[in-house]
């Protein structure tokens, strides 16, 4: 078929849904007849949504690209506080399933015309009577537009069971509103050429429904019966990493702390070396840096942690003040200390006020670790061990 619309009609329908979501900020969204998850793959970027669900009778279509719904690597490395879970179910929209009740928005984009008329009735009852979401967007072809589609004879798709005129669509929609307590506005996407718009309407007609009882309807709370109905098959489920999950928060916080502690230590060592002090001399020094340290350096000190191990103490207060991300994640220095206390990757001073970082350079560190391992030098090896464990943890990501 000749391309009549720019952007293409399917994109205009999806953009309509996205614009609605931007305005209304629903947290729980279901896309019925999600097919290859095209709309879901766009909606996963709208992080006001916390639960995104797709349903289709055709599992092969759904699974084709479902792995594109998974988080990308940066979402593991730099998770936000947003929460998002995505679930895909195989099932028919004419069947009830308790897991789909209480949603903020249900979309049914070019689905209804694939149902036999007897099933449209069941679908209406399931969607508006049982799922009872706050809002519903239904799009379907407008048959009055068909004469403008070049080369079209019959329906727009071989699987369509009907295509409604505007009056037919509106009659179904208004009946549904009457029976289930909704109101509806009619609109559409895909403009006809100027001069014909009034006569033929939009190419895809759209009804936007809102439940009259708003968000606090008792029907939103699934009753015992509702819990027992699980007619759909779960095909895919993924929870995005979120800083609201304590385990994720701890992992990210620890990696930030280790990174910044290392940076601060390096800056301090460089400053000391720049002042004329030999790096080798520095390694032999014991105790605090003394009067020659600048204000910044004075906040750190070197510590002997064992017969062969020496560490630089990086005060948590210093880390906290120079790393906004650590501030945001921990809230206060005492929280930060509590977070790090039991973490095997972080070595704290006894009073929990500073992180101990090995004062050797990276390349020396590895050699030293090997040596220490051979000699079984426990306390010093703990400092180096943290670097090794961190690498293992990063591989897991
Ligand atoms: N909504 C999709 C989009 O915007 O990209 C396109 C929908 S496609 C034209 C129609 C979909 O409805 C197909 O994937 C089909 O498998 C699905 N479908 C048909 N009958 C169904 C039923 N009874 N229950 C659930 N899905 C059904």
Boltz pocket constraint, residues with backbone or C-beta under 6 A from the ligand:
constraints:
  - pocket:
      binder: B
      contacts: [[A, 10], [A, 32], [A, 33], [A, 34], [A, 35], [A, 36], [A, 38], [A, 39], [A, 55], [A, 56], [A, 57], [A, 58], [A, 61], [A, 91], [A, 92], [A, 93], [A, 94], [A, 108], [A, 109], [A, 110], [A, 111], [A, 114], [A, 115]]
      max_distance: 6.0
